[in-house]
Amino acid sequence: MSNAADDPKRARLLDAALVVFARYGFRRASMADIAAEAGVSRPALYLSFRSKPDMLRALARLLRDRAMAAAAGAWTEGAPFADNLEATVLGKELVFFALLHGSPHGKDLMTADEALTAETARDLDRAFRTLLADRARAAAAGGEIDLSRQEGDADGFAAVIAAAAKALMNEAADEAAFRRAVRRLARMAAAAVDR
């Protein structure tokens, strides 16, 4: 089967699945609901996805890819480190914040079937930490920040930022509060490595 990022039809079906999962929760949603939301017949849906768990796995991969693309694309050359750090965290986390807080089933959907999506979630976490560490190393090499203030450990710095961002996402009452919290996190983290 093709990757959803490379196939607009699959991406459209997965976007419909996301709407239906958010509306009804993963367990109550049916393939018929998803087909109706996508405007296709059930047999047509089954040509692309064998089952609801198959859709959930593919949806997790699509969300991972979108989140990482947004995070990677958020960094602006020449912008202050704190601004770039904030934009990168928001790029990755806002899609998940909207999913978690935008539906009464958000929390259930985020943990719908961890056995199906756990590896994709671990891939996303690893890729995000790597991106943050690479950005910190590049900023240090360019003289913008001083990682020696944090024992020169870009990987440790990235792990703390990623973990803090995830905690902030779970705690924030709404998107505005989450954005403010990420802004504070980015400012504090940048101050910790300021030259």
C-alpha atoms as a printed R data frame, in Angstrom:
    type eleno elety resid chain resno       x      y      z
1   ATOM     1    CA   MET     A     1   0.000  0.000  0.000
2   ATOM     2    CA   SER     A     2   1.157  3.511 -0.718
3   ATOM     3    CA   ASN     A     3   2.155  6.105  1.822
4   ATOM     4    CA   ALA     A     4  -0.600  8.644  2.597
5   ATOM     5    CA   ALA     A     5   1.825 11.537  2.198
6   ATOM     6    CA   ASP     A     6   2.404 10.444 -1.406
7   ATOM     7    CA   ASP     A     7  -1.233  9.651 -2.202
8   ATOM     8    CA   PRO     A     8  -3.804 12.467 -1.953
9   ATOM     9    CA   LYS     A     9  -6.709  9.995 -1.971
10  ATOM    10    CA   ARG     A    10  -5.332  8.113  1.037
11  ATOM    11    CA   ALA     A    11  -4.610 11.398  2.809
12  ATOM    12    CA   ARG     A    12  -8.214 12.523  2.182
13  ATOM    13    CA   LEU     A    13  -9.529  9.235  3.584
14  ATOM    14    CA   LEU     A    14  -7.298  9.578  6.638
15  ATOM    15    CA   ASP     A    15  -8.430 13.167  7.178
16  ATOM    16    CA   ALA     A    16 -12.008 11.859  7.136
17  ATOM    17    CA   ALA     A    17 -11.028  9.160  9.629
18  ATOM    18    CA   LEU     A    18  -9.556 11.822 11.911
19  ATOM    19    CA   VAL     A    19 -12.824 13.783 11.822
20  ATOM    20    CA   VAL     A    20 -14.869 10.671 12.565
21  ATOM    21    CA   PHE     A    21 -12.534  9.434 15.314
22  ATOM    22    CA   ALA     A    22 -12.682 12.876 16.945
23  ATOM    23    CA   ARG     A    23 -16.482 12.912 16.657
24  ATOM    24    CA   TYR     A    24 -17.237  9.411 17.952
25  ATOM    25    CA   GLY     A    25 -14.020  8.096 19.464
26  ATOM    26    CA   PHE     A    26 -11.981  5.301 17.947
27  ATOM    27    CA   ARG     A    27 -14.023  2.449 19.384
28  ATOM    28    CA   ARG     A    28 -17.462  3.802 18.354
29  ATOM    29    CA   ALA     A    29 -16.402  4.999 14.900
30  ATOM    30    CA   SER     A    30 -17.108  2.632 12.048
31  ATOM    31    CA   MET     A    31 -15.689  2.203  8.586
32  ATOM    32    CA   ALA     A    32 -19.162  3.153  7.301
33  ATOM    33    CA   ASP     A    33 -18.928  6.463  9.208
34  ATOM    34    CA   ILE     A    34 -15.507  7.119  7.698
35  ATOM    35    CA   ALA     A    35 -16.660  6.263  4.186
36  ATOM    36    CA   ALA     A    36 -19.634  8.610  4.547
37  ATOM    37    CA   GLU     A    37 -17.418 11.437  5.845
38  ATOM    38    CA   ALA     A    38 -15.010 10.925  2.939
39  ATOM    39    CA   GLY     A    39 -17.835 10.721  0.393
40  ATOM    40    CA   VAL     A    40 -16.860  7.259 -0.820
41  ATOM    41    CA   SER     A    41 -18.486  3.851 -0.671
42  ATOM    42    CA   ARG     A    42 -17.417  1.340  1.957
43  ATOM    43    CA   PRO     A    43 -16.009 -0.980 -0.732
44  ATOM    44    CA   ALA     A    44 -13.947  1.923 -2.071
45  ATOM    45    CA   LEU     A    45 -12.651  2.621  1.445
46  ATOM    46    CA   TYR     A    46 -11.708 -1.037  1.871
47  ATOM    47    CA   LEU     A    47  -9.652 -0.855 -1.323
48  ATOM    48    CA   SER     A    48  -7.306  1.522  0.505
49  ATOM    49    CA   PHE     A    49  -7.586  0.268  4.104
50  ATOM    50    CA   ARG     A    50  -8.302 -3.242  5.305
51  ATOM    51    CA   SER     A    51  -9.658 -2.235  8.714
52  ATOM    52    CA   LYS     A    52 -10.147  0.508 11.246
53  ATOM    53    CA   PRO     A    53  -6.879 -0.424 13.030
54  ATOM    54    CA   ASP     A    54  -5.108 -0.241  9.656
55  ATOM    55    CA   MET     A    55  -6.497  3.282  9.269
56  ATOM    56    CA   LEU     A    56  -5.381  4.233 12.781
57  ATOM    57    CA   ARG     A    57  -1.814  3.078 12.071
58  ATOM    58    CA   ALA     A    58  -1.749  5.008  8.796
59  ATOM    59    CA   LEU     A    59  -3.291  8.070 10.458
60  ATOM    60    CA   ALA     A    60  -0.635  8.001 13.180
61  ATOM    61    CA   ARG     A    61   2.090  7.933 10.511
62  ATOM    62    CA   LEU     A    62   0.428 10.793  8.598
63  ATOM    63    CA   LEU     A    63   0.147 12.934 11.740
64  ATOM    64    CA   ARG     A    64   3.778 12.140 12.592
65  ATOM    65    CA   ASP     A    65   4.898 13.231  9.135
66  ATOM    66    CA   ARG     A    66   2.817 16.408  9.231
67  ATOM    67    CA   ALA     A    67   4.027 17.331 12.711
68  ATOM    68    CA   MET     A    68   7.678 16.823 11.806
69  ATOM    69    CA   ALA     A    69   7.306 18.770  8.561
70  ATOM    70    CA   ALA     A    70   5.721 21.650 10.466
71  ATOM    71    CA   ALA     A    71   8.423 21.547 13.148
72  ATOM    72    CA   ALA     A    72  11.268 21.428 10.639
73  ATOM    73    CA   GLY     A    73   9.748 24.187  8.536
74  ATOM    74    CA   ALA     A    74   9.188 26.495 11.501
75  ATOM    75    CA   TRP     A    75  12.866 27.427 11.930
76  ATOM    76    CA   THR     A    76  13.707 30.756 10.305
77  ATOM    77    CA   GLU     A    77  17.334 31.594  9.569
78  ATOM    78    CA   GLY     A    78  18.343 34.779 11.341
79  ATOM    79    CA   ALA     A    79  15.465 34.739 13.849
80  ATOM    80    CA   PRO     A    80  16.342 34.713 17.549
81  ATOM    81    CA   PHE     A    81  16.944 31.257 19.040
82  ATOM    82    CA   ALA     A    82  14.024 31.620 21.484
83  ATOM    83    CA   ASP     A    83  11.615 32.512 18.662
84  ATOM    84    CA   ASN     A    84  12.802 29.573 16.578
85  ATOM    85    CA   LEU     A    85  12.558 27.190 19.514
86  ATOM    86    CA   GLU     A    86   9.003 28.361 20.224
87  ATOM    87    CA   ALA     A    87   7.981 28.029 16.561
88  ATOM    88    CA   THR     A    88   9.515 24.562 16.301
89  ATOM    89    CA   VAL     A    89   7.736 23.262 19.406
90  ATOM    90    CA   LEU     A    90   4.421 24.753 18.300
91  ATOM    91    CA   GLY     A    91   4.910 23.370 14.789
92  ATOM    92    CA   LYS     A    92   5.112 19.862 16.162
93  ATOM    93    CA   GLU     A    93   2.665 20.048 19.045
94  ATOM    94    CA   LEU     A    94  -0.275 22.146 17.798
95  ATOM    95    CA   VAL     A    95  -1.690 19.346 15.647
96  ATOM    96    CA   PHE     A    96  -1.714 17.080 18.698
97  ATOM    97    CA   PHE     A    97  -2.996 19.827 20.999
98  ATOM    98    CA   ALA     A    98  -5.974 20.343 18.686
99  ATOM    99    CA   LEU     A    99  -6.608 16.600 18.636
100 ATOM   100    CA   LEU     A   100  -6.266 16.211 22.403
101 ATOM   101    CA   HIS     A   101  -8.330 19.236 23.399
102 ATOM   102    CA   GLY     A   102 -10.595 19.781 20.392
103 ATOM   103    CA   SER     A   103 -12.783 16.743 20.894
104 ATOM   104    CA   PRO     A   104 -14.437 15.079 23.855
105 ATOM   105    CA   HIS     A   105 -12.739 11.932 22.543
106 ATOM   106    CA   GLY     A   106  -9.297 13.512 22.119
107 ATOM   107    CA   LYS     A   107  -7.668 11.825 25.083
108 ATOM   108    CA   ASP     A   108  -9.153  8.465 24.088
109 ATOM   109    CA   LEU     A   109  -8.013  8.946 20.506
110 ATOM   110    CA   MET     A   110  -4.467  9.814 21.589
111 ATOM   111    CA   THR     A   111  -4.349  6.463 23.409
112 ATOM   112    CA   ALA     A   112  -6.881  4.579 21.246
113 ATOM   113    CA   ASP     A   113  -4.742  1.559 20.675
114 ATOM   114    CA   GLU     A   114  -1.226  2.214 21.834
115 ATOM   115    CA   ALA     A   115  -0.163 -1.210 20.600
116 ATOM   116    CA   LEU     A   116  -0.958 -0.066 17.058
117 ATOM   117    CA   THR     A   117   0.625  3.373 17.257
118 ATOM   118    CA   ALA     A   118   3.365  3.083 19.891
119 ATOM   119    CA   GLU     A   119   6.233  2.653 17.431
120 ATOM   120    CA   THR     A   120   5.071  5.644 15.390
121 ATOM   121    CA   ALA     A   121   4.855  7.742 18.565
122 ATOM   122    CA   ARG     A   122   8.384  6.669 19.548
123 ATOM   123    CA   ASP     A   123   9.611  7.540 16.025
124 ATOM   124    CA   LEU     A   124   8.048 10.985 16.332
125 ATOM   125    CA   ASP     A   125   9.578 11.598 19.751
126 ATOM   126    CA   ARG     A   126  13.031 10.498 18.548
127 ATOM   127    CA   ALA     A   127  12.824 12.557 15.373
128 ATOM   128    CA   PHE     A   128  11.694 15.642 17.285
129 ATOM   129    CA   ARG     A   129  14.479 15.351 19.862
130 ATOM   130    CA   THR     A   130  16.986 14.893 17.036
131 ATOM   131    CA   LEU     A   131  15.646 17.965 15.241
132 ATOM   132    CA   LEU     A   132  15.869 20.071 18.412
133 ATOM   133    CA   ALA     A   133  19.397 18.815 19.166
134 ATOM   134    CA   ASP     A   134  20.546 19.498 15.598
135 ATOM   135    CA   ARG     A   135  19.099 23.018 15.736
136 ATOM   136    CA   ALA     A   136  20.801 23.654 19.084
137 ATOM   137    CA   ARG     A   137  24.140 22.377 17.748
138 ATOM   138    CA   ALA     A   138  23.835 24.595 14.673
139 ATOM   139    CA   ALA     A   139  22.971 27.621 16.816
140 ATOM   140    CA   ALA     A   140  25.956 26.877 19.044
141 ATOM   141    CA   ALA     A   141  28.256 26.467 16.050
142 ATOM   142    CA   GLY     A   142  27.005 29.810 14.723
143 ATOM   143    CA   GLY     A   143  27.773 31.495 18.034
144 ATOM   144    CA   GLU     A   144  24.139 32.217 18.836
145 ATOM   145    CA   ILE     A   145  24.005 30.090 21.987
146 ATOM   146    CA   ASP     A   146  26.482 28.519 24.383
147 ATOM   147    CA   LEU     A   147  25.715 24.859 25.047
148 ATOM   148    CA   SER     A   148  28.637 24.601 27.447
149 ATOM   149    CA   ARG     A   149  26.329 26.280 29.969
150 ATOM   150    CA   GLN     A   150  24.326 23.036 29.765
151 ATOM   151    CA   GLU     A   151  27.378 20.772 29.839
152 ATOM   152    CA   GLY     A   152  27.562 20.995 26.040
153 ATOM   153    CA   ASP     A   153  24.833 18.404 25.763
154 ATOM   154    CA   ALA     A   154  22.525 19.264 22.855
155 ATOM   155    CA   ASP     A   155  20.778 15.897 23.152
156 ATOM   156    CA   GLY     A   156  20.011 16.456 26.840
157 ATOM   157    CA   PHE     A   157  18.841 20.003 26.113
158 ATOM   158    CA   ALA     A   158  16.520 18.675 23.386
159 ATOM   159    CA   ALA     A   159  15.157 15.902 25.625
160 ATOM   160    CA   VAL     A   160  14.216 18.402 28.328
161 ATOM   161    CA   ILE     A   161  12.489 20.726 25.841
162 ATOM   162    CA   ALA     A   162  10.561 17.855 24.229
163 ATOM   163    CA   ALA     A   163   9.426 16.441 27.583
164 ATOM   164    CA   ALA     A   164   8.426 19.858 28.891
165 ATOM   165    CA   ALA     A   165   6.447 20.628 25.736
166 ATOM   166    CA   LYS     A   166   4.533 17.370 26.039
167 ATOM   167    CA   ALA     A   167   3.716 18.103 29.692
168 ATOM   168    CA   LEU     A   168   2.568 21.631 28.814
169 ATOM   169    CA   MET     A   169   0.288 20.249 26.108
170 ATOM   170    CA   ASN     A   170  -1.417 17.949 28.585
171 ATOM   171    CA   GLU     A   171  -1.825 20.667 31.216
172 ATOM   172    CA   ALA     A   172  -2.951 23.687 29.183
173 ATOM   173    CA   ALA     A   173  -6.634 24.566 29.357
174 ATOM   174    CA   ASP     A   174  -6.809 25.985 25.850
175 ATOM   175    CA   GLU     A   175  -4.637 26.796 22.847
176 ATOM   176    CA   ALA     A   176  -3.904 30.352 23.980
177 ATOM   177    CA   ALA     A   177  -2.651 29.080 27.341
178 ATOM   178    CA   PHE     A   178  -0.574 26.431 25.579
179 ATOM   179    CA   ARG     A   179   0.994 29.017 23.286
180 ATOM   180    CA   ARG     A   180   1.856 31.231 26.271
181 ATOM   181    CA   ALA     A   181   3.370 28.291 28.123
182 ATOM   182    CA   VAL     A   182   5.482 27.266 25.117
183 ATOM   183    CA   ARG     A   183   6.625 30.871 24.738
184 ATOM   184    CA   ARG     A   184   7.763 30.895 28.394
185 ATOM   185    CA   LEU     A   185   9.490 27.534 27.951
186 ATOM   186    CA   ALA     A   186  11.347 28.760 24.872
187 ATOM   187    CA   ARG     A   187  12.424 31.974 26.614
188 ATOM   188    CA   MET     A   188  13.662 30.105 29.691
189 ATOM   189    CA   ALA     A   189  15.489 27.508 27.613
190 ATOM   190    CA   ALA     A   190  17.114 30.191 25.461
191 ATOM   191    CA   ALA     A   191  18.168 32.130 28.564
192 ATOM   192    CA   ALA     A   192  19.811 28.974 29.912
193 ATOM   193    CA   VAL     A   193  22.120 28.814 26.893
194 ATOM   194    CA   ASP     A   194  22.427 32.541 26.174
195 ATOM   195    CA   ARG     A   195  25.907 33.795 25.361
